[in-house]
């Protein structure tokens, strides 16, 4: 199975000397194509730092982060931008949708920035909006959409252009349980189709949709768990249960 994300002793610290703070201690982690991995742990445990390193939003202080065969720490700013536009989609906790653009325009923007024609970008945006159930809402602005609809627009933007890796930082934090479950179904479907997803969450019910749950504490991986076997992850599948392995991370 192809490995799309590989951390090799990846470390991130801030400051130096007596002011140095280690956000992520040397970490090894592999995520394969088709795999959805959930990252759990208390606030300040290094979850968002890990996600930022994989997404090319930050660079490791030591070690390597390899994404789709590319060493993120060795890429120049242009290379990082290309990686994010073509390979890695990021769903931010606060969504970061542009209020002055319609849903369709928000989704097509990464493609236009990558040099695609407006017509090609629009067609691709409409296709991915349809895949997340928003065919009729492409002309609406973010403020005219519900929280769940905005979240689906953000996921569509992360998927557009065939990006294989989706990173999601607490994507269901502000949603009710039913809407949050619909978001998890979208992430699960992306991985079932051969993509890769890394999800930061505090919700064990949502982490249970993952193939593997990694627990962080104080910048270190302290445990892993695999959800209990459940029916296939399809739109009709019931929410699975998370089988922890005695971790004290919450």
N, C-alpha and C positions, 0 to 999 in steps of 0.2 A: 504494500500500500504506500502511495506517495506521501512523503512528509512535506507539508506546506509551511509549517512554522517550527523552527528549532531554536531553542535558547541553550547556549553552551556557556555555562558559568557567568551568565549575564548578571551584572551588578550595577547598581545606580546609587551614587551618594551625592550629597549636596554640601557645599562649604568645604572647609579644610581645617586641619588642626583641631582645636578644642571646640570649634563650631560645626564640625563635620557631623552630618546626619545620614545614616545609611537607610535608604528607602527600600532597597531590594538587595539582599545578600546574594552571593553566587547561586544562581538558579539554573537548573537543567530541566527542560521541558520540551516534549515533542508533540505536535498535533498533526494528525494525518488528514488527507483528503477524505471527506465524508464524515468527519468527526465533529461533534459539538461538545466543547469543553466548558464547563461552568467554573468560575473562580469565586470562592467564598472566603469570608474572613471578616473580622471586626474592622471598624474604621481605622485607617492608618496602618493597615497590615501590608500594604504594597500592591493592592489589586489594580488600582488605576495606573500606578507606575508601570506595572508589567504590561498592561494594555497599551499604554503610550509608547513603550519601547517597540512592541510588535507593530504598531501602527505607524511608526516612523515620526511620531510627534516629539520624540525625545531620543537620545542616543545613550547607549550604555557607557558607564564610566570604565568598565572593564568587561571582558568577555565578548561574546558575539550573539547577535540576533539575526537569524537567517530566515527570510520570508520569500517563499517561492523561488528559492535558489539564490537570492541576493542578500549579501551582507549589509544590513541596514546601516550599521555604523560606518561603513566605508562609502556610502552614497553621498554625492554632493547634493545641494538643495534641489537642483533640477531633477536628479535621479529620484529623490524622495518624492517630489511632486508627481512624477510619472508613476511611481509605485502606488501612490494613494489614488490617483485617477483611474488606473487600469487594473489594479490587482487587489487592493485593500479598501474595503468600505467601512466607515466608522459611524456608528449610531451613538451620538452623545446623549448624556443624561438630560441635558436641557434642549436637545434636538438640534438647535442652531439652524432652524429654517429661516430663510430670508422673508420677512413679512411683506416686502414690496413685490414679491414674485408669487405667481400662482403655484399650485401644487406641481403642475406639469413643468413649469419653468424651474422650480427648485430641483426637480429630478433631472432635467436635461442639462442643467448648468455644468456639472462635471465633464460631460461629453463635449460641450461647446468649448470649455477651457482647454480640452485636449485636442482641439482642432477639428472636431466633427462639424459638418454643416448644420445649420439650424434645423433643416428638414429632417436630416438623419437623426439628430438628437431628439427631436420631437417624437418621431416614430418610435424610437427606443424607449423614451419616457412613457409613452402611452402603453406600450406593451408591458412594461414592468409595473405600471400603476394598475393595469388590468390583473396582473398576477397577484396583487395584494388586495384586490377587491375594491378598487377606487376608480373604476372606468368612468363613472359619471361625475367625478369630483375634480377632474384635472384643472378646471378653470377657476376653482375657488382659491382664495387666499388663506394662509394658515389661520388667521383669526376667525375665519368663517367655518373652521373645521373643529370637530370635537378632539379631545386629547388622544383618543385612540386612533382617529383618522390622521392626526398630525404624526403620531408615532409610525403609522404605516407609510406615510409619505417619506419619513426619515429612513425607514428600512428600504423603500423603493430606491431612494437616492443612493443608499449604500450598495445596492445590488446592480444598478444600471451599468450597462457596458460589459456585463458578463464578469464582474469582479468575483473572484473565487473565494476570497477571505472576507468575512464580516466580523467586525469587532463591535460589541455592544456593551456600553457602560450603564448599568442599571436601567435598561430600556423600559421596564415595566413599573418603575418605582412610583410613578404618579398616576397609575391606572388602576381601575377596579379589577377584581379577580377575573371576571369573564373576559374583559378586554385584554388584560395581561396574558391570559391563556391564548388568545388569538394571535398575539405577537409571537409567543413562543412557538406556535404552530408554523408560522412563517419561517422562523429561524431553523426549526427542525426540518422543514421541507427543503430549504436551501441545502442543508447538509445531506439529506437523503438523495439529492440530485448530484452529489459529488463535490459540493462546496465544503468549506470549513468555517466553523464559527467558534468564537471565544466570547463568553458571556460573563460579565461581572454582575453578581446579584446577591442580595441578602435573603431572598425568598427560596426556601427549600423546595416548595412546590414547583417553582419555575426551574430550579436547578435540576429537578428530577427529569426534565426533558432531555438532559444532556447524556452523552455516552459515558462521560467521566466527570467527576467533581473534584477539583483541586482546592485544598484548604490552605490559606496563608495565615501566618501570624508573625508579627514583628519582622516582616520582610523575608520570611522563609516559608517554603513549602513544608507543612507539618503532617499532612495526611492526604490520602486520596480515597475516593469511594466511587462505586459504580451503582447507578440506580437499579432497583430490583427489576427483574424481567417483567415486561408488560406487553400488551398487544402492540402490534406494529404502530409506529407513529404516523398516523394519517389524520386527515381532517375529522374522521369519525372516532378516533381513538380517545379513550378517556384519559384524564390526567394521570400519569404514573406516580408512583410513590418513591421517595428517595430513601435508599437503604444506606445509612451512614455506617462507618466502620469504627465508631467509638471516638471520633474526633471531638475535641472540645471547642473547635472553631464554630462561631455562630455568625 
